[in-house]
Amino acid sequence: MATADQVKALVRSHAQGDDTQFYSVAMQVAARASRGGQGKFAQELRDLVDSVRRQAASTSSRPIPVAQPRGELLGLLTVSYPETKMADLVLEPHLRERLDRVILEQRQRDRLRSQGFQPLRRLLLIGPPGTGKTMTASALAGDLHLPLFLIQLDGLITKFMGETAAKLRLVFDALKETNGVYLFDEVDALAGERARNNDVGEIRRVLNSFLQFLERDQSDSLLVAATNHPQLLDRAMFRRFDAVIEYPPPTADVVKALVRNRLAAVRLGRIVWQSVSKAAEGLSHAEITLAAERAAKDVILNKAETVTTTALVDALRERHREPNR
């Protein structure tokens, strides 16, 4: 049977989430049992370890579900388990490099901490709507096999500012209790400039509470804040994040990649990419993707053979004419 040290090692490795060590100790127990004449028990234990290993390998690409937010967190958080990966995003090379660095540091966080360093885990994403900020949070969760928690600002912000600060505390407590990617979208609603003339004392106190929670946060979760209006943020916000990442409008290369990715299932004619890029100027990643979809649907509905430059340019120009642009 297992020695006292082996039992302690099993409990310790389970608590630390070290599956490799847990399986190793279990196999040591099986070997000891075999030497002690307990051959049947030893074989059953080996078979059990092998079965659990195979099951873990088949599910390792999916995040482990956690309980849905309940009680006071209900209405403050929604959870999802994204399958989006960073490879699915079309981004500028320098932007991808910065995000790949976040993933690398997260995967090597124990190694960094053993040398006295903290991994990147608080990110502020800024840029125009539709440039990929929200999708980045999904891709981070997907690549790191973590749940994505979206903070519901409409449930968080109330007319009673004291309640808002109390609800913020609940959210930051959740960061510590459940490891995941937590997205504060449109964070300028919480963190507007304190010096604005139309500000009131209670709103400043909410901002101060938010800044304090950010400062004190020592969880393992990734905290991602995103805004389309960085000029509205209080300047102190920028100092609370490990990285401020700006999402620029798509370049000609990004436009080409976006169109090609979205139209991979249909045939493209001889596309004049310069004309397509010019027609796409001023549009976001999301709008270009929608325009590409429109061109593909036209091909299908008109029973044409290929997507043409004219079809793409017309679809992009149509996006420019959309109301509320």
C-alpha positions as CSV (number, residue, x, y, z in Angstrom):
1,M,0.0,0.0,0.0
2,A,1.0,3.7,-0.2
3,T,3.4,5.0,2.3
4,A,2.6,8.1,4.4
5,D,5.0,10.2,2.1
6,Q,3.2,9.0,-1.0
7,V,-0.2,9.9,0.4
8,K,1.0,13.4,1.2
9,A,2.6,13.7,-2.2
10,L,-0.7,12.7,-3.8
11,V,-2.7,15.3,-1.9
12,R,-0.1,18.0,-2.5
13,S,0.1,17.4,-6.3
14,H,-3.7,17.3,-6.5
15,A,-4.0,20.6,-4.6
16,Q,-1.4,22.2,-6.9
17,G,-3.1,20.8,-10.1
18,D,0.1,19.0,-11.0
19,D,-1.3,16.0,-12.9
20,T,2.1,14.7,-14.1
21,Q,3.3,14.4,-10.5
22,F,0.0,12.9,-9.3
23,Y,0.1,10.2,-12.0
24,S,3.8,9.5,-11.2
25,V,3.1,9.0,-7.5
26,A,0.1,6.8,-8.3
27,M,2.3,4.6,-10.4
28,Q,4.8,4.4,-7.6
29,V,2.0,3.2,-5.3
30,A,1.1,0.6,-7.9
31,A,4.7,-0.6,-8.1
32,R,4.9,-0.9,-4.3
33,A,1.7,-2.8,-4.2
34,S,2.9,-5.3,-6.8
35,R,6.1,-5.9,-4.9
36,G,4.0,-6.5,-1.8
37,G,2.1,-9.3,-3.4
38,Q,-1.0,-7.2,-4.3
39,G,-0.8,-7.8,-8.0
40,K,-4.5,-7.4,-8.7
41,F,-4.8,-4.1,-7.0
42,A,-1.6,-2.9,-8.7
43,Q,-2.9,-3.8,-12.1
44,E,-6.2,-2.1,-11.4
45,L,-4.5,1.0,-10.3
46,R,-2.2,1.1,-13.4
47,D,-5.3,0.6,-15.7
48,L,-7.1,3.4,-13.8
49,V,-4.2,5.8,-14.2
50,D,-3.9,5.0,-18.0
51,S,-7.6,5.5,-18.5
52,V,-7.6,8.9,-16.7
53,R,-4.6,10.0,-18.7
54,R,-6.3,9.2,-22.0
55,Q,-9.5,10.9,-20.9
56,A,-7.5,14.0,-19.9
57,A,-5.6,14.1,-23.2
58,S,-8.9,14.0,-25.1
59,T,-10.4,16.9,-23.2
60,S,-7.3,19.0,-22.7
61,S,-8.2,21.4,-25.6
62,R,-11.4,22.4,-23.9
63,P,-11.8,24.6,-20.9
64,I,-13.0,23.0,-17.7
65,P,-16.6,24.2,-17.1
66,V,-17.1,26.2,-13.9
67,A,-20.4,26.9,-12.2
68,Q,-22.5,29.6,-13.8
69,P,-22.5,32.9,-11.8
70,R,-25.1,32.7,-9.1
71,G,-26.4,34.7,-6.3
72,E,-25.1,38.3,-6.2
73,L,-23.0,37.7,-9.3
74,L,-26.0,36.8,-11.4
75,G,-26.6,39.8,-13.7
76,L,-23.0,41.0,-13.2
77,L,-21.1,38.3,-15.1
78,T,-21.9,36.0,-18.1
79,V,-19.6,33.1,-18.9
80,S,-18.7,31.4,-22.1
81,Y,-16.1,28.9,-23.3
82,P,-14.7,30.3,-26.5
83,E,-13.2,28.1,-29.2
84,T,-11.6,31.1,-31.0
85,K,-7.8,31.0,-31.2
86,M,-5.3,33.7,-31.8
87,A,-4.6,32.1,-35.1
88,D,-8.2,32.9,-36.2
89,L,-7.6,36.7,-35.8
90,V,-6.2,38.8,-38.6
91,L,-3.9,41.3,-36.9
92,E,-1.0,43.6,-37.7
93,P,2.3,41.7,-37.1
94,H,3.4,43.9,-34.2
95,L,0.0,43.5,-32.5
96,R,0.1,39.7,-32.8
97,E,3.6,39.7,-31.3
98,R,2.4,41.6,-28.3
99,L,-0.5,39.2,-27.8
100,D,1.6,36.2,-28.4
101,R,3.9,37.5,-25.6
102,V,0.9,37.6,-23.2
103,I,0.1,34.0,-23.9
104,L,3.7,32.9,-23.6
105,E,4.1,34.6,-20.2
106,Q,0.8,33.2,-19.0
107,R,1.9,29.7,-19.9
108,Q,5.3,30.2,-18.2
109,R,3.9,32.2,-15.2
110,D,5.2,29.7,-12.6
111,R,8.7,29.9,-14.1
112,L,8.6,33.7,-14.1
113,R,7.4,33.9,-10.5
114,S,10.1,31.5,-9.4
115,Q,12.5,34.2,-10.5
116,G,10.6,37.1,-8.8
117,F,8.7,38.3,-11.9
118,Q,5.0,38.6,-12.6
119,P,3.4,37.6,-15.9
120,L,1.5,40.1,-18.0
121,R,-2.2,39.8,-17.0
122,R,-3.8,43.2,-16.9
123,L,-4.4,44.5,-20.5
124,L,-6.0,47.7,-21.7
125,L,-7.2,47.4,-25.4
126,I,-7.9,50.7,-27.2
127,G,-9.0,51.4,-30.7
128,P,-12.0,52.0,-33.0
129,P,-15.1,49.7,-32.9
130,G,-14.8,46.5,-34.9
131,T,-11.0,46.2,-34.8
132,G,-10.9,43.0,-32.9
133,K,-10.7,44.0,-29.2
134,T,-13.5,41.8,-27.9
135,M,-12.5,38.9,-30.2
136,T,-9.0,39.2,-28.7
137,A,-10.4,38.5,-25.2
138,S,-12.1,35.4,-26.7
139,A,-8.9,34.2,-28.4
140,L,-6.9,34.6,-25.2
141,A,-9.5,32.5,-23.4
142,G,-9.5,30.0,-26.2
143,D,-5.7,29.6,-26.4
144,L,-5.3,29.4,-22.6
145,H,-8.3,27.0,-22.2
146,L,-10.0,29.4,-19.8
147,P,-13.6,30.6,-19.4
148,L,-14.4,34.1,-20.6
149,F,-16.3,36.2,-18.2
150,L,-18.0,39.3,-19.5
151,I,-18.8,42.0,-17.0
152,Q,-22.3,43.3,-17.5
153,L,-21.9,47.0,-17.0
154,D,-25.7,47.6,-17.1
155,G,-26.0,45.4,-14.1
156,L,-22.9,46.8,-12.4
157,I,-23.6,50.6,-12.7
158,T,-26.6,51.7,-10.7
159,K,-28.0,55.1,-9.7
160,F,-26.7,54.3,-6.2
161,M,-23.0,54.7,-6.6
162,G,-22.3,52.9,-3.3
163,E,-24.0,49.8,-4.7
164,T,-21.8,50.0,-7.8
165,A,-18.6,50.0,-5.7
166,A,-20.0,47.0,-3.7
167,K,-20.7,45.1,-6.9
168,L,-17.2,45.9,-8.2
169,R,-15.9,44.2,-5.1
170,L,-17.9,41.1,-5.9
171,V,-16.4,41.0,-9.4
172,F,-12.8,41.3,-8.2
173,D,-13.5,38.6,-5.6
174,A,-14.6,36.4,-8.5
175,L,-11.3,37.0,-10.2
176,K,-9.5,35.5,-7.2
177,E,-12.0,32.6,-6.8
178,T,-12.3,31.4,-10.4
179,N,-9.4,31.6,-12.8
180,G,-10.5,33.0,-16.2
181,V,-10.3,35.9,-18.6
182,Y,-12.5,38.8,-17.3
183,L,-13.6,41.4,-19.9
184,F,-14.6,44.9,-19.0
185,D,-15.9,46.1,-22.3
186,E,-16.6,49.9,-22.8
187,V,-14.6,50.5,-19.6
188,D,-14.8,54.3,-20.1
189,A,-18.3,54.0,-18.6
190,L,-16.5,53.1,-15.3
191,A,-13.3,55.0,-15.6
192,G,-14.0,58.4,-17.2
193,E,-11.7,61.4,-16.6
194,R,-12.2,62.7,-13.0
195,A,-11.6,66.3,-14.0
196,R,-14.6,66.5,-16.4
197,N,-16.8,69.5,-15.6
198,N,-20.0,67.4,-15.6
199,D,-18.6,65.0,-13.1
200,V,-20.1,64.5,-9.7
201,G,-18.5,63.3,-6.4
202,E,-20.2,59.9,-6.4
203,I,-18.9,59.1,-9.9
204,R,-15.4,60.0,-8.8
205,R,-15.7,57.7,-5.9
206,V,-16.7,54.8,-8.2
207,L,-13.6,55.5,-10.3
208,N,-11.4,55.7,-7.2
209,S,-12.8,52.3,-6.1
210,F,-12.1,50.8,-9.5
211,L,-8.6,52.1,-9.5
212,Q,-8.0,50.7,-6.0
213,F,-9.4,47.3,-6.9
214,L,-7.1,47.2,-10.0
215,E,-4.1,48.2,-7.8
216,R,-4.8,45.5,-5.2
217,D,-5.7,42.7,-7.6
218,Q,-3.3,39.8,-7.1
219,S,-5.3,37.0,-8.8
220,D,-4.1,34.7,-11.5
221,S,-7.0,35.7,-13.8
222,L,-6.5,37.8,-16.9
223,L,-8.2,41.2,-16.7
224,V,-8.9,42.7,-20.1
225,A,-10.4,46.2,-20.4
226,A,-11.5,47.6,-23.8
227,T,-12.6,51.0,-25.0
228,N,-13.4,52.7,-28.2
229,H,-12.8,56.1,-26.5
230,P,-9.4,56.2,-24.8
231,Q,-9.5,60.0,-24.6
232,L,-12.3,59.6,-22.1
233,L,-10.3,57.5,-19.7
234,D,-8.9,58.9,-16.5
235,R,-5.1,59.1,-16.9
236,A,-4.5,57.1,-13.8
237,M,-6.1,54.1,-15.6
238,F,-3.2,53.7,-17.9
239,R,-0.8,53.2,-15.0
240,R,-2.8,50.3,-13.6
241,F,-2.3,48.0,-16.6
242,D,0.7,45.9,-17.6
243,A,0.2,46.6,-21.2
244,V,-1.8,49.2,-23.2
245,I,-2.4,47.7,-26.7
246,E,-3.7,49.9,-29.5
247,Y,-5.8,48.5,-32.4
248,P,-5.2,50.5,-35.6
249,P,-7.5,50.6,-38.6
250,P,-6.7,47.7,-41.0
251,T,-3.8,48.2,-43.5
252,A,-3.9,47.0,-47.1
253,D,-2.3,43.7,-46.1
254,V,-4.8,43.1,-43.3
255,V,-7.7,44.0,-45.7
256,K,-6.5,41.4,-48.2
257,A,-6.1,38.8,-45.4
258,L,-9.6,39.5,-44.0
259,V,-11.2,39.1,-47.4
260,R,-9.3,36.0,-48.3
261,N,-10.0,34.3,-44.9
262,R,-13.7,35.1,-45.2
263,L,-14.0,34.0,-48.8
264,A,-12.0,30.8,-48.4
265,A,-15.0,28.7,-49.4
266,V,-15.7,30.5,-52.7
267,R,-13.7,31.2,-55.8
268,L,-12.0,34.5,-56.2
269,G,-11.5,36.0,-59.6
270,R,-8.4,38.1,-60.6
271,I,-8.8,40.6,-57.7
272,V,-7.3,44.1,-58.0
273,W,-6.3,44.4,-54.4
274,Q,-5.3,48.0,-54.6
275,S,-8.9,48.9,-55.6
276,V,-10.3,46.8,-52.8
277,S,-8.0,48.3,-50.2
278,K,-8.9,51.8,-51.4
279,A,-12.6,51.1,-51.1
280,A,-12.0,49.6,-47.6
281,E,-10.4,52.8,-46.2
282,G,-12.1,54.0,-43.1
283,L,-13.9,50.6,-42.5
284,S,-13.2,48.4,-39.5
285,H,-12.2,44.7,-39.6
286,A,-15.8,43.7,-38.8
287,E,-17.2,45.9,-41.6
288,I,-14.8,44.5,-44.2
289,T,-15.7,41.0,-43.1
290,L,-19.4,41.8,-43.6
291,A,-18.7,43.3,-47.0
292,A,-16.9,40.2,-48.1
293,E,-19.8,38.1,-46.9
294,R,-22.1,40.3,-49.0
295,A,-20.0,39.8,-52.1
296,A,-20.0,36.0,-51.5
297,K,-23.7,35.8,-51.1
298,D,-24.2,37.8,-54.4
299,V,-22.1,35.1,-56.1
300,I,-24.3,32.3,-54.7
301,L,-27.6,34.1,-55.4
302,N,-26.7,35.1,-58.9
303,K,-25.2,31.7,-59.7
304,A,-21.9,33.3,-60.7
305,E,-18.6,31.5,-60.8
306,T,-16.3,33.8,-58.9
307,V,-16.2,36.9,-56.6
308,T,-15.0,39.8,-58.7
309,T,-13.2,43.0,-57.8
310,T,-16.3,45.0,-58.8
311,A,-18.5,42.9,-56.4
312,L,-16.1,43.4,-53.5
313,V,-15.7,47.2,-54.2
314,D,-19.5,47.6,-54.4
315,A,-20.0,45.7,-51.2
316,L,-17.4,47.9,-49.4
317,R,-18.9,51.1,-50.7
318,E,-22.3,49.9,-49.5
319,R,-20.8,49.6,-46.0
320,H,-19.7,53.3,-46.2
321,R,-23.3,54.2,-47.0
322,E,-24.7,52.4,-43.9
323,P,-26.4,54.8,-41.4
324,N,-24.8,55.7,-38.1
325,R,-21.3,55.4,-39.5
